[in-house]
Structure formats: C-alpha cells, structure tokens
Amino acid sequence: MTELTKLTLAEARKGLAAKDFTSKELTEAHIAAIEKANTAINAFVLATPEMALEQAAASDARIAKGEAGALEGLPLGIKDLFCTKGVRTTACSKILDDFTPTYESTVTQNLWNAGALMLGKLNNDEFAMGSSNETSAFGPVVSPWRRKGSNARLVPGGSSGGSSAAVAADLCLAATATDTGGSIRQPAALTGTVGIKPTYGRCSRWGIVAFASSLDQAGPIAKTVEDCAIMLGAMASHDPKDTTSVDLPVPDYVAQMKASVKGLRVGVPKEYRVEGMSAEIGQLWEEGVAWLKAAGATIREISLPHTKYALPAYYIVAPAEASSNLARYDGVRYGLRVPGKDLIDTYEQTRAAGFGKEVKRRVLIGTYVLSAGYYDAYYLKAQKVRSLIKRDFDEAFRDIDVVLTPTTPSPAFAFGEKSGDPIAMYLEDIFTVTVNMAGLPGISVPAGVSYEGTPLGLQLIGKPFDEGTLFRAAKVIEDAAGRFVPPERWWLA
C-alpha cells in the first residue's frame, strides 16, 4: 500500500480511472505516511484524516457512477495561507491563534469542485515571510534531502517549505503554494520538485492570507511538470471576488506541454551571472541551454539591465504592502487578543506577542518606507524601478519566447546557516523576485544535484499568460535531467 504514495498525480489519476485501487486506499496510504513521517519533517501543521476519508468515499462513489472530475479522488496538501471552511487557518502565525474561516478560498474551492481531497494544512514561513521555513510559529520544516555523509537538517526553502517537503517526501500527491518573491520556485528547487508561479491574475487571491497584494500569486508544487500542468488547470479561474483576477479562458496545459520546442527562442540574461554564484549552478545553467538546443530551440544572449535593482526594490515594495495588510491584526475581531490597559495598549500587546521576529522586521521596514518624508525617496522610487524591470522583459520578449536562468544561487543550506543574517537570506530570492515585480509566470524544474548530493533547479520565465510555453520547455529539461528523489527515506525509519 505504501507504494501508492510514490505515484505521481498523473499516475494516480490513471490508476483510479482503471480501478487499480480506490481513492480510499490511496488516501489511507498517504494518511499512514503522514502519521509516520510528520514528527521528523513537520510538513503538516494540521492533518485532516477524517475529512480526507469522507471526501475519498464521495469520490469513489462518483468514479463508480462515471462522474469523475479532473482531480477526482486525489489527496493534496494545502498551504496554511489558504482559507479552508471549518478548518483552522493561521498563516503559521500566533496572531491568528485558532482562527477557523467560515468561507473557502477560491483556489481550494476550485480543487474540491474538481474532486480533489485535503490531507491537511501545510507549514509555511509566518505570513509567507521567509526563504527557509524557519519563521513558522509551528517550528521549522525539515527537508527530506540530506547532504552526502551528513545528518545535518537542511531547509526545504520557503515560504512554501511545507508544500515542497510534503511533495518530496511523498506525503501528498501535490500541494498548493503561494509565491510573492520566489516562495514556490525556490523551495521547489531545493527539494527536487516542480513549482510554477503563474502570471499575476491567473489564479484568484480571494481567501488567501495576504502578504503583498500586488506580488502574491497562488500556484502548485508537484512531482513532475505534467502534475503541475494538471494542478494549475484546476486551480486557475476568473473570479469576480478578486478584482485582479483576469477573465481569460484556462487552456489545456497538459496538451500545450506536449508540443515541440523546435524553433522556440530562449533568452539567457547576462545580468544573472552574479558574483558569488557557485560554479555548479553556472555549469547546470549551461547544461540547460544544451538540452533546449538539442531539442530544437535557438539560444540568444539577452540583457535585462535593471535586474540588479530588483532585490532592493522588492524589499521596499513587499514590506510596504505587508505593513498595510497586517494592520488588520489588532486583537479585536479575531485571532489572538492580549488585553491591555486601553485600546492602543491592547493593539501593542497583541502584536508584540502575536508577530514573530521576521514579520516585525518587515512591518517596521514597510511602515518606515511609507512614512511622511520617506515615501518619495523609497516607495515611489521602488515602484519606478519596478516599471523599468517590466519594460526590460517587454523589450526582451520581442525577440524571444522564454528566459532560462538558475532558480537559486546555491543548494539547500542547513538550519541556522543563514537565519542570523537577513541579507544572506534575502539574497536567496535574487533570481526569482524579478518575475513577481513584472507579474510574469515562472517555473522551477529539477535539473541536477549539487556536489553535496542535494537538488538544484533551473527557472524558466515566460510572457504573460503563456504558461503553456513554460510547461513545454520545462518538460524538455525534465526529460533530459530525469526525476530526483531523496536517496534514502530516513523519515520513515
């Protein structure tokens, strides 16, 4: 039965359709894996086995009647940023306490409408602020990967570290995630999984706990490119409840993925060859170029001149929006309340106790850059830089179809190696933030292993709403590089 957890989403879907096993059996196998592994990995902050089995029974009944949806009977993990009706949602922060939504996020509702079922809520950095999943109020997530000859606990990336670790450790078939500056692609790269951040507006943000509203976007983390294509097809939709949601039909991403890349124009930006990037990342990048070339794509060097300003601009825009969004957590209507001597004192005591160190740091930065006298010098300037970054991509896309870059500047690091140095941690996003600043789609696909024996990923960046081309190019890399799974399943020992 445990072999069922090793299936990809596509394989599990075929198996259910062929009646090789039931949704109940598939779900029970995953529940057993979570019970055995979660103490070691800490990917799930709340398991919902009863709910999953109830949904599985309903799915089996629909499959028997020939009424199966696109994701019928498939068990998923849901990042704790997505509101789930009647199931605790905390954004992995103490300030939300035992908040239980009375409504469902649009993305998760789309998944349930397609027949998927929920194994539980997945760990993430508090309010999605972090690149290592070390800032969660529920404690850090441990990557299923280890360095050769070492038992040091490695980070699974962040903020969607629970999603990437759960998928890599076969605790769910696929998972929802969110990406504000790289929070889908970076954890996918560090765990040997595939993760796509769709174009801004492709998936509804309604019912997802906000970090930075002009940057946040939901997407999937899964075992393969095809699994990501299946997941995104179900997650994406137009939503009148989200004014930034785009009213465009959702294409058949799986069909688009199967098309040839012959004649595809791939841009390689010279500005991404940054100082301090490890030699093995550069080598991997060259391999990616060679694979695409061999499949019939043409390669061109391009320039994205404002790339060097992306990270500082991002760390002004994102904290500014976070400062505004997190002002709603005041201990009055829901979540944690620490009583004070008056209303202002209640606010102060609640926020002091409820927010973690990294969240406080970003709220302070954001409040500062929005304050009188500094707004023009920081926030306004950062927004102008953002426009220039978008213009760089617009100009490049006149001559190319897709951009190829590394996903991260280095492989997975161990706990504590960067957490004491915010700048080192923020540099983890160096290759990913431009995509959010420009509102473009980006995918990370596993492409190799480091000298330490841990996964490395390559990133493909596409034109707005051209996720199909990303899946097509990513499939070429996946076919050439193969899949990467942790060599030993130590978490089940």
VOVEX-564096 format. One record per atom (N, C-alpha, C): x, y, z. Coordinates in steps of 0.2 Angstrom, whole numbers, plus 2048, in hexadecimal, padded with zeros to 3 digits. Layout:
BEGIN
XYZ ...
This chain:
BEGIN
8047FA800 800800800 804806800 80A806804 80E80C804 81180E7FD 8118097F8 81380B7F2 80F8107EE 8098107F0 8048157ED 80681C7EE 80A81E7F4 80C8247F5 8118277F0 8158227ED 81A8237E8 8188257E2 8118257E0 80E8267DA 80E82E7D9 80F8307D2 80E8377D1 8068387D0 80483E7D0 7FD8407D0 7FA83D7C9 7FE83D7C4 7FB83A7BD 7FA8337BE 7FF8307C1 7FF8287C2 7F98267C6 7F882A7CC 7F38287D0 7EC8297CD 7EC82F7C9 7E58307C5 7E482A7C1 7E98287BD 7E88227B8 7E681C7BC 7E981B7C2 7E88157C6 7E18157C9 7DE81B7CB 7D781B7CD 7D281A7C7 7D481D7C2 7D081C7BC 7CF8147BA 7D58117BA 7D580A7B8 7D38057BE 7D18087C4 7CF8047CA 7D48007CC 7DA8027CC 7E07FE7CE 7E07FE7D6 7DD8037D9 7DC8057E0 7D780A7E1 7D580B7E7 7CF8107E8 7D38167EB 7CF81B7EB 7D18227EE 7D28217F6 7CE81C7F9 7CE81B800 7D5818801 7D78137FD 7DE8107FE 7E38157FD 7E38197F8 7E881E7F6 7E98237FC 7E38257FF 7E382A804 7E582680B 7E482080C 7E681D812 7EE81C812 7F081B80C 7F881A80B 7FB82180D 7F882680B 7FB82D80C 7FA82F814 7F582D816 7F382E81E 7F982B822 7FA824820 7FF820824 806823823 80782681D 80E82981C 80F82F820 809833821 80A839825 80B83782C 80783382E 807831835 80E82E837 81282B832 818828834 81E82E833 81D83282E 82283782C 82283E82F 81C840831 81B847833 81F849839 82084583E 824847844 82B849842 82E84583D 83584783A 83584D836 83084D831 83085382C 82C85982E 827858832 82385E834 82086282E 81E85E829 81B861823 814863824 81085F828 809861829 808864830 80586A830 80386D837 7FC86B839 7F8868835 7F2865837 7F0860832 7F0859834 7ED85482F 7E6853830 7E285282A 7DB85182A 7D984A828 7DB84582B 7DA83E828 7D383C827 7CE83E82C 7C783D82C 7C4840826 7C6846825 7C384A81F 7C5847819 7CC845818 7CE842812 7CB83C811 7CA837816 7C6831815 7BF832812 7BC837815 7B5838813 7B583B80C 7B983F80A 7BA841803 7BB83C7FF 7C0837801 7C28317FD 7BC82D7FB 7B882C800 7B28277FF 7AD82A7FA 7AC8317FB 7A88357F6 7AB8347EF 7B28357EE 7B58347E8 7B482D7E5 7B58287E9 7B48217E7 7AD8207E4 7A88237E7 7A18227E5 7A08267DE 7A482C7DD 7A382F7D7 7A782C7D1 7AD8297D3 7B18257CE 7AC81F7CC 7A981B7D0 7A58167CF 79F8177CA 79D81E7CB 7978207C7 7998237C0 7A08237BF 7A38267B9 7A282E7B9 7A28317BF 7A28387C0 7A883B7C2 7AE8387C1 7B483B7C4 7B68427C1 7B88467C6 7BB84D7C4 7C284C7C2 7C58527C0 7CC8527BD 7D184F7C3 7D08507C9 7D484E7CF 7D18497D3 7CC8467D1 7C88417D5 7CC83C7D9 7CB83D7E0 7CE8387E4 7D58397E6 7D883E7E4 7DF83F7E5 7E18437EB 7E58417F0 7E68447F6 7EC8497F5 7EA84F7F8 7EF8557F7 7F08587FE 7F585C7FE 7F7860804 7F6867803 7F386B808 7F1872807 7F587680B 7F987B808 7FD88080C 7F9884811 7FB885817 7F788881C 7F688F81B 7F7892815 7F5899813 7EE899810 7EC89380E 7E589280A 7E089180F 7DB89680F 7D5895814 7D188F812 7D088A817 7CC884816 7C688481B 7C0884818 7BA88481C 7BA87F821 7B9881828 7B887D82D 7BF87982F 7C587B82C 7CB87882E 7D087E830 7D387E836 7D7883838 7DC885833 7DD88C832 7E288F82D 7E5894831 7EC894832 7F0899836 7F589C832 7F789B82C 7FC89E829 80389D82D 802897831 808895835 80A89B83A 80689F83C 8078A4841 8038A4847 8068A684D 8028A5853 7FD8AA853 7FD8B084F 7F88B5850 7F18B384D 7F18AE849 7EB8AB847 7E88A684B 7EC8A3850 7EA89F855 7E6899852 7E0898854 7DC892852 7D789484C 7D8899848 7D489C844 7D189783F 7CA89683F 7C789183A 7C3894836 7C489582F 7C089982A 7B9896829 7B589A828 7AE898826 7AD89881F 7B289881B 7B2899814 7B8895811 7B889380A 7BD890807 7C1894802 7C7894801 7CB8987FC 7C98957F5 7C989A7F0 7C78987EA 7CB8927E7 7D18927E8 7D688D7E5 7D48867E8 7D38867EF 7D287F7F2 7CB87D7F0 7C68827EF 7BF8807ED 7C087D7E6 7C48807E1 7C587D7DB 7C78767DB 7CC8757E0 7CF86E7E0 7CA8697E3 7C686B7E8 7C08667EA 7BB8657E5 7BA86A7E1 7B586A7DB 7B78657D6 7BE8647D5 7C185F7D1 7C28587D4 7C08587DA 7C08517DD 7C684F7E2 7CA8547E2 7D08537E7 7CE8537EE 7D28507F2 7D18507F9 7D78527FD 7D5854804 7DB858808 7DD85380D 7E485280D 7E784E813 7E8853819 7E9859818 7EA85E81D 7ED86481B 7EF868820 7F286F81F 7FA86E820 7FD87281B 80587181B 80887781E 80E876821 81287B824 81588081F 816886821 81988B81D 81C890822 82189481F 82389A823 81E89E825 81E8A182B 8198A582D 8178AB828 8108AB827 80E8B0822 8118AF81B 8158AA81A 8198A9813 81F8AD813 8218AF819 8278B3819 82D8AF81B 8318AD816 8378A9818 8398A5812 83F8A2812 84289E80C 84489880E 842896815 84588F817 84088C81C 83A88E81D 83588B821 83788B828 83C89082A 83E890831 83A895835 835899832 83289E836 82B89C838 829896837 822893839 821893840 81B895842 819894849 81988D84C 818888847 818881848 81F87D848 824881847 82B87F847 82D87D83F 83387C83E 83687B837 834875834 83387582D 83386F829 83986C828 83A865828 841862826 84085F81F 84586181B 84585E814 846857815 843853810 84484C810 84B84A80D 84F84F80A 85584E807 85B84F80D 86084C80C 86684D810 86C84D80C 87185180F 87885180B 87B84A80C 87F849807 883842807 88784280D 88683C811 88A83B817 88983F81D 88384281D 881847822 87A846824 87984782B 87284782D 86F84D82F 87385382D 87185A82F 86A85B82C 86685E82F 85F85F82D 85F865828 85D864822 85D86981D 85686D81C 85687381A 84F877819 84C874812 846874812 84287280C 841878807 84387E809 842885806 83B888809 83A88E807 834891809 831896804 82B899806 82789780B 82489180B 82388E805 81F888804 823881806 82788180B 82B87C80D 82787580F 821876812 81D871814 81A86D80E 819871809 81686F802 81C86B7FF 82286E7FE 82786A7FA 8298647FE 82A864805 82C85E809 827859808 82185B809 81B855809 81B852802 81C8567FD 81C8537F6 82284E7F5 8288517F7 82E84D7F6 82F8477FA 82B847800 82B841804 82583C803 82283E7FE 81C83A7FC 816839801 81583F805 81084080A 809842807 80A845800 8048477FD 8068467F5 8018467F1 8028457EA 80584C7E7 8028517E9 8048587E7 80185D7ED 8038637EC 8018687F1 80086F7EF 7FC8737F2 7FB87A7F0 80187E7F3 8038837F0 8088877F3 80788F7F1 80B8937F4 80A89A7F1 81189D7F0 8118A27EC 8188A57EA 8178AC7EA 81B8B07EE 81B8B77EE 8228BA7EC 8278B67ED 82E8B87EA 8328B27E8 82F8AC7E8 8328A67E7 8308A07EB 82B8A17EF 82989C7F4 8268957F1 8258957EA 82388E7E7 82A88B7E4 82D8907E0 83388D7DC 83988B7E0 83A8907E5 84088E7E9 8408887ED 83A8867F1 83A8807F5 83987A7F0 83687B7EA 8368767E5 83D8747E3 8418797E2 8488787E0 84C8747E5 84B8767EB 84F8737F1 84D86C7F3 84786A7F0 8458637F2 84485E7EC 8468607E6 84585C7E0 83E85B7DE 83A8607DF 8338607DD 8328657D7 82C8657D4 82A86A7CF 82586F7D2 8278767D1 82287B7D3 8218807CE 81B8827CD 81A8887C9 81688E7CC 8198947CB 81589A7CD 81289C7C7 80B89C7C6 80889E7C0 8088A67C0 8068A87BA 8058B07B9 8018B37BE 8038B97C0 7FE8BC7C5 7F78BD7C2 7F28BB7C6 7EB8BB7C4 7E98B47C1 7ED8AF7C0 7EB8A97BD 7E78A57C2 7E98A57C9 7E68A27CE 7E38A77D3 7DD8A67D5 7DA8AB7DA 7DE8AB7E0 7DE8B17E3 7E18B27EA 7DC8B27EF 7D68B27ED 7D08B27F2 7D18AC7F7 7D18AE7FE 7D18A9803 7D88A6804 7DD8AA802 7E48A8803 7E78AE808 7EA8AC80E 7EC8B1812 7F18B580F 7F08BC80F 7F48C080B 7FB8C280E 8008C280A 8078C580C 8088CB808 8098CB802 80A8D17FD 8058D07F7 8008D47F7 7FA8D37F3 7FC8D37EB 8018D87EA 8028D97E3 8088D37E0 80A8CF7E5 80F8CA7E3 80D8C37E4 8088C27E9 8068BB7EB 8038B77E5 8048B17E4 8018AD7DF 8018A67E1 7FB8A27E1 7FB89B7E2 7FD8977DD 8008917DE 80288C7D9 8038867DC 8058807D8 80687A7DB 80D8787DC 80F8737E1 8158707E1 8138687E0 8178657DB 81585E7DA 81B85A7D8 81A8547D7 82084F7D5 8238507CE 81E8527CA 8218527C3 81E8587BF 82085A7B9 81E85F7B5 81685E7B4 8158587B1 80E8567B0 8098577B6 80B8557BC 8078567C2 80685D7C3 80B8617C2 80A8697C3 80586B7BE 8058697B8 80186B7B2 7F98697B4 7F98637B7 7F28607B9 7EF8657BF 7F48667C4 7F186A7C9 7F08717C7 7F48747C3 7F287B7C2 7EC87C7BE 7EB8777B9 7E48777B6 7DE8777BA 7DF8747C0 7D98737C5 7D987A7C9 7DF87C7CB 7DF8827D0 7DD8897CC 7DF8897C6 7DE8907C3 7D78917C1 7D48977C1 7CE8997BF 7CD8A17C0 7C88A37BC 7C68AA7BD 7C28AA7C4 7C28B07C8 7BF8B07CE 7BC8B77CF 7B68B97CE 7B38BF7CF 7B58C27D6 7B68BE7DB 7B88C07E2 7BF8C37E3 7C38C27DE 7CA8C47DE 7CB8C97D8 7CB8CF7D9 7CB8D47D3 7D28D47CF 7D78D07D2 7DD8CF7CE 7DD8C97CA 7D78C57CA 7D78BF7C7 7D58C07C0 7D88BD7BB 7D78BE7B4 7D28BA7B1 7CE8BD7AD 7C88B97A9 7CB8B67A3 7CF8B17A3 7D18AD79D 7D08A679E 7CE8A2799 7CD89B799 7D489879C 7D389279F 7D988E7A2 7DA88979D 7E088979A 7E2884794 7E387D797 7E3879792 7E5872794 7ED871794 7F087279A 7F787379B 7FA86C79A 7F786779B 7FA86079A 7FB85F792 7F686178E 7F7861787 7FC866784 7FD86C787 802871785 80986E787 80986B78C 81086878F 81386378A 80E85F786 81185A782 81385D77B 812863779 814866773 81C866773 81F86676D 82686776C 82986D76D 82F86E76F 832874771 83787676A 836873765 83A87475F 83887C75D 83D88075C 83C88775A 83B88B760 83A889766 83988D76C 84089176D 83F89876F 84489C770 84589D777 84B89B779 84D89B781 8528A1782 8508A5787 8558AA789 8598A978F 85F8AA78F 8638A9795 8668B0797 8638B279D 8658B979F 86C8BA7A2 8708BE79F 8778BE7A2 8788C17A9 8728C57AB 8728C87B2 8718C37B7 86F8BD7B5 86E8B87BA 8758B47BC 87A8B57B9 8808B27BB 8838B77C0 8808B67C6 8828BA7CC 8888B87D0 88B8BD7D3 8918BB7D7 88F8B77DD 8938B27DF 8928AD7E4 88D8A77E2 88B8A77DC 8878A17DA 88C89B7D9 88A8957DC 88F8907DC 89088D7D5 89688A7D4 8988887CD 8938827CB 89087E7CF 88C8797CD 88587B7CB 8838817CD 87D8847CA 87E8877C3 88488A7C2 88688C7BB 8868867B6 8898817B9 88A87B7B5 8838787B3 87E8787B8 8778757B7 8748797B2 8758807B2 8728857AE 8748837A6 87A8827A5 87D88079F 87A87A79C 8798757A1 87686E79F 86E87079D 86B8747A0 86487679E 864879797 86887D796 86988078F 86A87A78A 86F87678B 870870787 86A86C786 86686A78B 86086678A 85B869786 85A870787 855873783 85787477B 85E87577B 860875774 86086F770 861869774 861863771 85A86176F 855864772 84E863771 84B86776B 84F86C768 84D870763 84C877764 84D87976A 84D88076C 85388476A 85288B769 85888F767 85989376E 86089476F 862898775 86489F773 8628A4777 8658AB776 8678AE77D 86C8B177D 86E8B5783 86A8BB783 8678BD789 8638C3789 8658C778F 8638CD78F 8658D2795 85E8D4798 85E8D379F 8598D67A3 85C8DB7A8 85E8E17A6 8638E57A9 8618E77B0 85A8E77B2 8588EA7B9 8588E47BE 85A8DE7BC 85A8D87C1 85D8DA7C7 8638DD7C7 8668DE7CD 8638E37D2 85D8E67D0 8598EA7D5 8538E77D7 8528E07D5 84C8DD7D6 84B8DB7DD 8518D87E0 8508D67E7 84F8DC7EC 8538E17EC 8528E77F0 84B8EA7EF 8488EA7E9 8428ED7E8 83C8E97EB 83D8E27EA 8398DD7ED 8388DE7F4 83E8DF7F7 83E8DF7FF 83C8E6801 8398EA7FD 8368F07FF 82E8EF7FD 82D8ED7F7 8268EC7F5 8228E77FA 8258E17FB 8228DC7FE 8218DD806 8268E0809 8248E2810 81F8E7811 81F8EC80C 81A8F280C 8138EF80C 8128EA807 80C8E7807 80A8E380D 80F8DF80F 80E8DB815 80C8E081B 80F8E581C 80E8EA822 8068EC821 8048ED81B 7FD8EF81A 7F88E981B 7FA8E3819 7F68DE819 7F58DB820 7FB8DB824 7FB8D882B 7F88DD830 7F68E382E 7F38E8833 7ED8E5835 7E98E0832 7E38DE834 7E38D983A 7E98D783B 7EA8D2841 7EB8D6847 7E58D884B 7E68DC851 7E38D9857 7E18D3857 7DE8D085D 7D78D285F 7D48D585A 7CD8D785B 7C88D2859 7C88D0852 7C38CC84F 7C48C584F 7CA8C384E 7CC8BC84E 7D38BB850 7D58B4851 7DC8B3852 7DD8B4859 7E48B585A 7E78B6861 7E58BD864 7E38BD86A 7E28C386E 7E68C3874 7EA8C8875 7ED8C987C 7EB8CF87F 7E68CF884 7E38D5887 7E88DA889 7E78E0888 7EC8E688A 7E78EB88F 7EB8F0891 7E78F5895 7E28F9891 7E38FA88B 7DF8FD886 7DF8FA87F 7DB8FD87B 7DB8FA874 7E28FA871 7E6900871 7EC90086E 7F18FB871 7F18FA878 7F58F587B 7F38EE879 7ED8ED878 7EB8E6876 7EE8E586F 7ED8EA86A 7F18E9864 7F88E7865 7FB8EB869 8038EA869 8058E486C 8018E2872 8028DB875 8018D5871 7FB8D686D 7F98D0869 7FF8CF863 8018D5860 8058D485A 80C8D285D 80E8D5863 8158D3865 8158CB867 80F8C8869 80F8C186B 80E8BD865 80A8C0860 8078BC85A 80C8BB854 8108C1853 8148C184D 81B8BE84F 81E8BA84A 8258B884B 82A8BD849 8308BC84A 8368C0849 8368C3842 8368BE83D 8378C0836 8318C4834 82B8C2836 8258C6834 8258CD837 8278CE83D 8288D5840 82D8D983C 8338D583A 8388D9837 8358DC830 8318D882D 82F8DA826 8298DF827 8258DF82C 8208E482E 8238EA82F 8298EA833 82C8F0835 8308F482F 8338F082A 8368F2824 8308F5820 82A8F281F 8258F481B 8228FA81E 8218FB824 81E901827 823907826 829906827 82E90B826 82E90E81F 82E90981A 82E90B813 82890F810 82390E814 81C911812 81B917816 82091981B 81E91F81F 82092581C 81D92B81E 81E93181C 82593381B 827936816 82E937815 833932812 83092C812 83492680F 83192380A 82A924809 826921804 8299227FD 82B9287FB 82E92A7F4 8349277F4 8389277F9 83F9257F8 84091D7F8 83B91A7FB 83C9127FA 83690F7F6 8309107F9 82A90C7F6 82990E7EE 8299147ED 8279177E7 82D9157E2 8339167E4 8399147E0 83990C7DE 8379087E3 8379017E2 8318FF7DD 82C9037DD 8279017D8 8299037D1 82D9097D1 83090B7CA 8349057C8 8399037CC 83D8FD7CA 8398F77C8 8348F67CB 8308F07C9 82D8F17C2 82B8F77C0 8298F87B9 82F8F77B4 8358F97B6 83B8F87B2 83C8F07B1 83B8ED7B7 83D8E57B6 8388E27B1 8318E47B2 82C8E27AD 82E8E47A6 8308EA7A5 8328EC79E 8388E879B 83C8E67A0 8428E279D 83F8DB79A 83B8D879E 8388D279C 8348D3795 8308D8795 82C8DA78F 8308DA789 8368DE78A 83A8DF784 83D8D8782 83F8D4787 8438CE786 83E8C9782 8388C9784 8338C4781 8318C677A 8338CB778 8328CD770 8368C876C 83C8C676F 8408C176B 8418BA76E 83E8B9773 83E8B2776 8388B0779 8378AA77A 8318A777D 8318A5784 8378A4787 8388A178E 83F8A3790 8408A4797 8468A679A 8488A079E 84F89E79D 8518987A2 85789B7A6 85689A7AD 85A89C7B2 85B8977B7 8608977BC 85F8937C2 8598957C6 8578907CB 8528927D0 8558957D6 85A8927D8 85D8957DF 8658957DE 86889A7E2 86F89B7E1 8738957E4 8708917E8 87488B7EB 86F8867ED 8728807EF 86D87A7F1 86A87C7F8 8668777FB 863877801 869878807 86787D80B 86C87E811 86987B817 86D87A81C 86B877823 86787C827 86387A82C 86087F831 865883834 864889835 86888E838 86E891834 86F88E82E 87589082A 874897828 86E899826 86C8A0824 8678A4828 8648A082D 85E8A4830 8618AA834 8678AA836 8698AF83A 86B8B5836 86B8B482F 86D8BA82B 8688BB826 8638C0827 85E8C2823 8608C381B 8668C681B 8688C8814 8698C1810 86D8BD813 86E8B6810 8688B380E 8638B3813 85D8B0811 8598B380C 8598BA80B 8558BD806 8598BC7FF 85F8BB7FF 8638B97F9 8618B37F6 85D8AE7FA 85A8A87F7 8558A97F1 8528AF7F1 84D8B17ED 8508B57E6 8578B57E6 85A8B97E1 8578B87DA 8568B17D8 8548B07D1 84D8AF7D0 8498B07D6 8428AF7D5 83E8B57D6 8408BA7D9 83C8C07DB 83A8C47D4 83E8C47CF 83C8C87C9 8368C67C6 8348BF7C7 82E8BC7C4 8288BF7C7 8288C07CE 8238C27D2 8228CA7D0 8288CD7D0 8288D57CF 8248D67C8 8258D27C3 8238D37BC 81C8CF7BB 81A8CB7C0 8138C87C0 8138C27BB 8198BF7B9 81A8BA7B4 8198B37B7 8188AE7B3 8198A77B5 8208A47B5 8218A07BA 82889D7BB 8278967BE 82B8927BB 82B88B7BE 8328887BF 8328847C5 8398817C7 83887A7C5 83D8777C2 83D8707C0 84486D7C3 8448677C6 84A8647C8 84E8627C2 8558647C3 8598637BD 86085F7BF 86185E7C6 86785B7C7 86885B7CF 86E8587D1 86F8587D8 87685B7D9 87785E7DF 87D8627E1 88285D7E3 8888607E4 88E85C7E6 88C8587ED 88885C7F1 8868597F7 8808547F7 87E8527F1 87984D7F0 8728507F0 8718567F0 86A8597F1 86885C7EB 86185D7EA 85E85F7E3 8608677E1 8608687DB 86186F7D8 85C86F7D3 8598757D2 8548777CD 85687C7C8 85287C7C2 8538817BD 84C8847BD 84C88B7BB 84688F7BB 8458917B4 83E8907B1 83C8937AB 8378997AC 83889E7A9 8348A47AA 8308A57A3 82A8A67A3 8268A779D 8228AD79C 81F8AE797 81B8B4795 8148B4799 8118B979A 80B8B979E 8068B479B 8038B07A0 7FE8AB79E 8008A6799 8078A5798 80A8A0794 80D89A798 80989879D 80C8927A1 80D88C79D 80988B798 809885793 810884790 81388A78E 81A88A78C 81F888791 81E88A797 82288879D 82288179E 81C87E79E 81B87679F 81F873799 81E875793 82187278E 82987278E 82C877790 833878791 836874797 83287479C 8338717A3 8348697A2 82F86779D 82F86079C 83585D799 838861794 83E860791 84485F796 84486479B 8498637A0 84885D7A5 84285C7A6 8408567AB 84284F7A7 84084F7A1 84284979D 84984879C 84D84D79C 85484C79B 85884B7A2 85584E7A7 85884E7AE 8568487B2 8508467B0 84D8407B4 84A8437BB 84683F7BF 8438417C5 8488407CB 8488447D0 84C8437D6 8488427DC 84A83C7DF 84683B7E6 84C83A7EB 84A83B7F1 84F83A7F7 8528337F7 8588327F7 85B82B7F6 8598267FC 858829802 856825807 84F82880B 84B82480D 845826810 845826818 84A82A81A 84C829821 84682B826 84182F823 83C832827 83782C829 837827825 833821827 83681C82B 83C81D82D 840818831 83D818838 
